[in-house]
C-alpha cells in the first residue's frame, strides 16, 4: 500500500463508531421520566434528550461516511495493486516463454551439427 497510515485511519474511525454507538445506547436508556417532576419539566427533559440523541446520530452518520470513504480508497488501491501484479505476471510469463524458445533453438542447432 502506498499509504501506511490508511489502516490506522480505518481503525480509528471504527473505534469512533463503536464509541458513538455505545453513547447512543446509553442515551436511549436514560430517557425515563421522573414521576416527581411536573409534566412540562418532563417535556423539557424529553426535548433535551431528543436533541442529544439526534446529535449523536448525526455524529454516527458522519463517522460511517468517513469510514466508508476510507474503505473505498483502500479498495481502490487494492485493485490498482492487483492490476499491476497482473501486468507483472504477464511480463514474467512472456520472458520465461522467450527464454524457453531460445534454449530450444540452441539445442536444435547443436544437435543438427553432430
N, CA, C and O of each residue as an XYZ file, in Angstrom:
456
protein
N       0.836     -1.178      0.000
C       0.000      0.000      0.000
C       0.881      1.240      0.000
O       1.952      1.252      0.605
N       0.433      2.257     -0.666
C       1.221      3.467     -0.729
C       1.110      4.269      0.559
O       2.067      4.937      0.949
N      -0.029      4.218      1.224
C      -0.203      4.926      2.484
C      -0.200      3.929      3.627
O      -1.084      3.079      3.740
N       0.820      4.052      4.476
C       0.942      3.126      5.602
C      -0.142      3.395      6.637
O      -0.617      2.464      7.287
N      -0.543      4.661      6.802
C      -1.499      5.039      7.819
C      -2.946      4.756      7.472
O      -3.828      5.017      8.291
N      -3.221      4.235      6.298
C      -4.608      4.003      5.885
C      -5.303      3.026      6.829
O      -6.462      3.236      7.188
N      -4.628      1.989      7.224
C      -5.210      1.013      8.142
C      -5.491      1.621      9.503
O      -6.487      1.288     10.145
N      -4.607      2.519      9.945
C      -4.785      3.169     11.239
C      -5.982      4.115     11.203
O      -6.725      4.211     12.180
N      -6.172      4.808     10.094
C      -7.322      5.715      9.964
C      -8.617      4.920     10.046
O      -9.558      5.321     10.731
N      -8.662      3.806      9.354
C      -9.856      2.960      9.374
C     -10.090      2.410     10.778
O     -11.231      2.348     11.236
N      -9.020      2.012     11.463
C      -9.140      1.505     12.828
C      -9.703      2.592     13.751
O     -10.597      2.332     14.556
N      -9.164      3.816     13.624
C      -9.632      4.921     14.469
C     -11.099      5.242     14.193
O     -11.870      5.480     15.122
N     -11.483      5.249     12.925
C     -12.889      5.519     12.592
C     -13.798      4.422     13.122
O     -14.904      4.699     13.585
N     -13.344      3.192     13.058
C     -14.142      2.072     13.586
C     -14.340      2.229     15.089
O     -15.435      2.003     15.604
N     -13.269      2.620     15.795
C     -13.366      2.841     17.241
C     -14.322      3.996     17.543
O     -15.099      3.933     18.496
N     -14.260      5.054     16.722
C     -15.151      6.195     16.914
C     -16.600      5.770     16.753
O     -17.463      6.177     17.530
N     -16.865      4.950     15.742
C     -18.225      4.451     15.515
C     -18.692      3.629     16.703
O     -19.836      3.757     17.139
N     -17.812      2.784     17.229
C     -18.187      1.971     18.391
C     -18.486      2.843     19.601
O     -19.450      2.592     20.323
N     -17.667      3.868     19.828
C     -17.886      4.755     20.971
C     -19.196      5.530     20.848
O     -19.946      5.649     21.817
N     -19.464      6.051     19.664
C     -20.703      6.812     19.459
C     -21.915      5.900     19.623
O     -22.919      6.296     20.213
N     -21.819      4.677     19.099
C     -22.918      3.720     19.246
C     -23.172      3.415     20.719
O     -24.322      3.338     21.152
N     -22.097      3.240     21.486
C     -22.221      2.977     22.918
C     -22.885      4.155     23.621
O     -23.789      3.967     24.435
N     -22.433      5.386     23.303
C     -23.023      6.576     23.913
C     -24.499      6.711     23.542
O     -25.324      7.101     24.369
N     -24.818      6.388     22.300
C     -26.206      6.474     21.842
C     -27.083      5.468     22.583
O     -28.213      5.790     22.950
N     -26.576      4.255     22.807
C     -27.349      3.260     23.566
C     -27.579      3.745     24.993
O     -28.662      3.555     25.548
N     -26.562      4.371     25.589
C     -26.720      4.901     26.953
C     -27.750      6.020     26.992
O     -28.506      6.136     27.956
N     -27.784      6.839     25.957
C     -28.772      7.916     25.908
C     -30.182      7.356     25.793
O     -31.113      7.873     26.411
N     -30.338      6.309     25.007
C     -31.660      5.703     24.837
C     -32.176      5.128     26.151
O     -33.381      5.140     26.403
N     -31.277      4.626     26.985
C     -31.689      4.022     28.252
C     -31.969      5.059     29.327
O     -32.658      4.753     30.300
N     -31.459      6.275     29.184
C     -31.592      7.261     30.248
C     -32.759      8.226     30.064
O     -32.813      9.258     30.733
N     -33.677      7.913     29.182
C     -34.767      8.856     28.905
C     -36.025      8.582     29.733
O     -37.098      9.087     29.401
N     -35.914      7.812     30.779
C     -37.091      7.519     31.611
C     -37.571      8.787     32.311
O     -36.770      9.609     32.754
N     -38.860      8.926     32.401
C     -39.423     10.093     33.065
C     -39.369      9.917     34.584
O     -39.512      8.814     35.113
N     -39.159     11.039     35.256
C     -39.155     11.032     36.719
C     -40.549     11.456     37.174
O     -40.980     12.565     36.858
N     -41.262     10.604     37.905
C     -42.656     10.895     38.259
C     -42.821     12.123     39.149
O     -43.896     12.723     39.156
N     -41.786     12.519     39.905
C     -41.924     13.647     40.822
C     -42.008     14.982     40.091
O     -42.542     15.954     40.625
N     -41.480     15.029     38.868
C     -41.463     16.294     38.138
C     -42.799     16.530     37.450
O     -43.528     15.593     37.123
N     -43.090     17.769     37.246
C     -44.337     18.076     36.558
C     -44.200     17.788     35.070
O     -43.099     17.606     34.549
N     -45.333     17.751     34.411
C     -45.369     17.339     33.013
C     -44.514     18.235     32.121
O     -43.829     17.725     31.234
N     -44.530     19.518     32.320
C     -43.751     20.427     31.467
C     -42.247     20.200     31.646
O     -41.486     20.286     30.682
N     -41.826     19.914     32.866
C     -40.402     19.642     33.106
C     -39.990     18.357     32.392
O     -38.904     18.274     31.817
N     -40.873     17.355     32.435
C     -40.573     16.109     31.724
C     -40.505     16.335     30.216
O     -39.685     15.727     29.527
N     -41.373     17.216     29.707
C     -41.333     17.538     28.277
C     -40.022     18.233     27.912
O     -39.443     17.957     26.862
N     -39.558     19.127     28.771
C     -38.276     19.798     28.534
C     -37.117     18.790     28.551
O     -36.233     18.815     27.694
N     -37.151     17.919     29.537
C     -36.115     16.873     29.615
C     -36.152     15.992     28.377
O     -35.111     15.644     27.821
N     -37.348     15.638     27.953
C     -37.516     14.801     26.779
C     -36.978     15.514     25.531
O     -36.319     14.901     24.691
N     -37.266     16.806     25.422
C     -36.786     17.582     24.290
C     -35.247     17.633     24.285
O     -34.621     17.419     23.247
N     -34.652     17.913     25.437
C     -33.188     17.938     25.543
C     -32.597     16.575     25.197
O     -31.575     16.476     24.516
N     -33.248     15.549     25.669
C     -32.785     14.195     25.387
C     -32.841     13.907     23.886
O     -31.902     13.346     23.321
N     -33.930     14.288     23.258
C     -34.065     14.055     21.813
C     -33.028     14.845     21.026
O     -32.514     14.355     20.020
N     -32.716     16.051     21.466
C     -31.672     16.839     20.809
C     -30.310     16.150     20.925
O     -29.542     16.098     19.965
N     -30.033     15.633     22.102
C     -28.760     14.937     22.336
C     -28.677     13.657     21.504
O     -27.638     13.364     20.913
N     -29.765     12.901     21.459
C     -29.807     11.678     20.657
C     -29.640     12.019     19.174
O     -28.909     11.338     18.454
N     -30.311     13.058     18.728
C     -30.203     13.479     17.332
C     -28.765     13.876     16.989
O     -28.256     13.531     15.923
N     -28.119     14.604     17.902
C     -26.723     14.992     17.684
C     -25.822     13.763     17.569
O     -24.974     13.688     16.680
N     -26.011     12.807     18.466
C     -25.195     11.583     18.431
C     -25.436     10.790     17.155
O     -24.502     10.229     16.582
N     -26.673     10.744     16.716
C     -26.977     10.026     15.468
C     -26.330     10.714     14.274
O     -25.824     10.047     13.372
N     -26.342     12.031     14.262
C     -25.673     12.774     13.190
C     -24.171     12.513     13.218
O     -23.538     12.345     12.176
N     -23.619     12.482     14.410
C     -22.192     12.191     14.581
C     -21.870     10.775     14.079
O     -20.842     10.552     13.438
N     -22.744      9.844     14.375
C     -22.552      8.457     13.943
C     -22.611      8.351     12.420
O     -21.799      7.657     11.809
N     -23.565      9.036     11.818
C     -23.680      9.028     10.353
C     -22.421      9.611      9.726
O     -21.919      9.088      8.731
N     -21.919     10.674     10.296
C     -20.694     11.302      9.785
C     -19.503     10.348      9.894
O     -18.695     10.246      8.971
N     -19.404      9.658     11.022
C     -18.309      8.704     11.203
C     -18.408      7.550     10.199
O     -17.399      7.120      9.639
N     -19.619      7.059      9.977
C     -19.810      5.998      8.977
C     -19.453      6.490      7.577
O     -18.891      5.742      6.777
N     -19.775      7.734      7.284
C     -19.443      8.299      5.978
C     -17.923      8.341      5.780
O     -17.423      7.948      4.726
N     -17.197      8.813      6.784
C     -15.730      8.855      6.708
C     -15.161      7.447      6.580
O     -14.249      7.198      5.791
N     -15.710      6.542      7.363
C     -15.255      5.147      7.360
C     -15.434      4.524      5.982
O     -14.529      3.864      5.471
N     -16.599      4.733      5.384
C     -16.853      4.139      4.065
C     -15.958      4.762      3.000
O     -15.515      4.063      2.088
N     -15.682      6.066      3.097
C     -14.778      6.700      2.143
C     -13.373      6.122      2.252
O     -12.727      5.864      1.237
N     -12.901      5.918      3.467
C     -11.575      5.332      3.670
C     -11.524      3.907      3.111
O     -10.544      3.517      2.476
N     -12.579      3.142      3.350
C     -12.626      1.774      2.819
C     -12.644      1.775      1.296
O     -11.995      0.938      0.668
N     -13.380      2.702      0.700
C     -13.422      2.799     -0.758
C     -12.045      3.129     -1.318
O     -11.628      2.549     -2.320
N     -11.333      4.062     -0.674
C      -9.993      4.416     -1.131
C      -9.047      3.235     -1.012
O      -8.235      2.986     -1.903
N      -9.155      2.506      0.099
C      -8.292      1.347      0.294
C      -8.590      0.278     -0.754
O      -7.675     -0.336     -1.303
N      -9.861      0.062     -1.022
C     -10.258     -0.930     -2.016
C      -9.766     -0.529     -3.406
O      -9.337     -1.378     -4.187
N      -9.829      0.744     -3.703
C      -9.337      1.256     -4.987
C      -7.842      0.964     -5.133
O      -7.385      0.564     -6.204
N      -7.092      1.163     -4.061
C      -5.655      0.893     -4.084
C      -5.378     -0.599     -4.256
O      -4.441     -0.989     -4.953
N      -6.198     -1.423     -3.616
C      -6.037     -2.878     -3.751
C      -6.243     -3.293     -5.202
O      -5.498     -4.122     -5.724
N      -7.253     -2.717     -5.857
C      -7.496     -3.045     -7.263
C      -6.362     -2.557     -8.158
O      -6.017     -3.219     -9.137
N      -5.778     -1.397     -7.830
C      -4.630     -0.908     -8.595
C      -3.446     -1.862     -8.448
O      -2.764     -2.174     -9.424
N      -3.215     -2.315     -7.237
C      -2.124     -3.257     -6.987
C      -2.380     -4.559     -7.727
O      -1.467     -5.134     -8.321
N      -3.623     -5.023     -7.692
C      -3.982     -6.252     -8.394
C      -3.714     -6.114     -9.895
O      -3.191     -7.034    -10.524
N      -4.069     -4.978    -10.457
C      -3.836     -4.730    -11.882
C      -2.339     -4.735    -12.186
O      -1.905     -5.329    -13.173
N      -1.550     -4.074    -11.337
C      -0.097     -4.046    -11.519
C       0.497     -5.449    -11.436
O       1.386     -5.801    -12.211
N       0.002     -6.240    -10.497
C       0.502     -7.615    -10.353
C       0.180     -8.458    -11.580
O       0.998     -9.278    -12.000
N      -0.997     -8.266    -12.154
C      -1.353     -8.996    -13.372
C      -0.396     -8.647    -14.504
O       0.038     -9.526    -15.249
N      -0.069     -7.362    -14.633
C       0.854     -6.931    -15.679
C       2.248     -7.523    -15.454
O       2.913     -7.935    -16.405
N       2.678     -7.563    -14.219
C       3.985     -8.160    -13.891
C       3.996     -9.639    -14.253
O       4.963    -10.135    -14.830
N       2.921    -10.338    -13.913
C       2.832    -11.763    -14.242
C       2.849    -12.000    -15.747
O       3.485    -12.940    -16.224
N       2.150    -11.146    -16.492
C       2.159    -11.283    -17.954
C       3.559    -11.079    -18.500
O       4.002    -11.828    -19.371
N       4.256    -10.078    -17.999
C       5.622     -9.797    -18.450
C       6.549    -10.955    -18.113
O       7.338    -11.390    -18.952
N       6.454    -11.453    -16.885
C       7.305    -12.579    -16.482
C       7.016    -13.817    -17.313
O       7.937    -14.532    -17.707
N       5.754    -14.071    -17.578
C       5.386    -15.235    -18.385
C       5.968    -15.123    -19.789
O       6.501    -16.097    -20.322
N       5.867    -13.946    -20.386
C       6.410    -13.780    -21.739
C       7.926    -13.907    -21.736
O       8.489    -14.442    -22.691
N       8.607    -13.433    -20.694
C      10.062    -13.578    -20.603
C      10.461    -15.050    -20.453
O      11.438    -15.495    -21.057
N       9.718    -15.788    -19.663
C      10.004    -17.215    -19.475
C       9.814    -17.965    -20.783
O      10.632    -18.809    -21.149
N       8.735    -17.653    -21.483
C       8.497    -18.307    -22.786
C       9.593    -17.957    -23.786
O      10.008    -18.812    -24.568
N      10.066    -16.718    -23.773
C      11.152    -16.300    -24.651
C      12.420    -17.096    -24.365
O      13.094    -17.565    -25.282
N      12.730    -17.239    -23.092
C      13.934    -17.981    -22.703
C      13.833    -19.440    -23.118
O      14.815    -20.028    -23.569
N      12.668    -20.018    -22.971
C      12.490    -21.425    -23.357
C      12.656    -21.603    -24.859
O      13.269    -22.574    -25.302
N      12.117    -20.681    -25.648
C      12.254    -20.805    -27.104
C      13.697    -20.596    -27.529
O      14.147    -21.241    -28.476
N      14.438    -19.719    -26.864
C      15.852    -19.508    -27.183
C      16.664    -20.761    -26.854
O      17.535    -21.159    -27.627
N      16.380    -21.379    -25.712
C      17.082    -22.614    -25.326
C      16.773    -23.734    -26.308
O      17.646    -24.518    -26.682
N      15.515    -23.792    -26.715
C      15.095    -24.824    -27.663
C      15.808    -24.664    -28.997
O      16.172    -25.671    -29.605
N      16.021    -23.465    -29.471
C      16.710    -23.202    -30.731
C      18.190    -23.557    -30.621
O      18.773    -24.093    -31.563
N      18.803    -23.254    -29.460
C      20.218    -23.555    -29.261
C      20.460    -25.058    -29.249
O      21.437    -25.528    -29.831
N      19.590    -25.816    -28.598
C      19.776    -27.270    -28.527
C      19.533    -27.902    -29.888
O      20.168    -28.902    -30.223
N      18.632    -27.340    -30.674
C      18.379    -27.877    -32.027
C      19.592    -27.635    -32.921
O      19.950    -28.505    -33.715
N      20.229    -26.473    -32.807
C      21.398    -26.171    -33.616
C      22.555    -27.099    -33.264
O      23.265    -27.571    -34.152
N      22.745    -27.359    -31.990
C      23.820    -28.242    -31.534
C      23.576    -29.666    -32.022
O      24.502    -30.334    -32.482
N      22.356    -30.120    -31.926
C      22.065    -31.491    -32.333
C      22.112    -31.651    -33.849
O      22.402    -32.754    -34.314
N      21.851    -30.638    -34.632
C      21.906    -30.726    -36.083
C      23.339    -30.694    -36.579
O      23.601    -31.214    -37.663
N      24.302    -30.102    -35.836
C      25.707    -30.085    -36.231
C      26.349    -31.443    -36.061
O      27.300    -31.747    -36.782
N      25.893    -32.257    -35.169
C      26.500    -33.554    -34.905
C      26.201    -34.450    -36.005
O      26.620    -35.607    -35.989
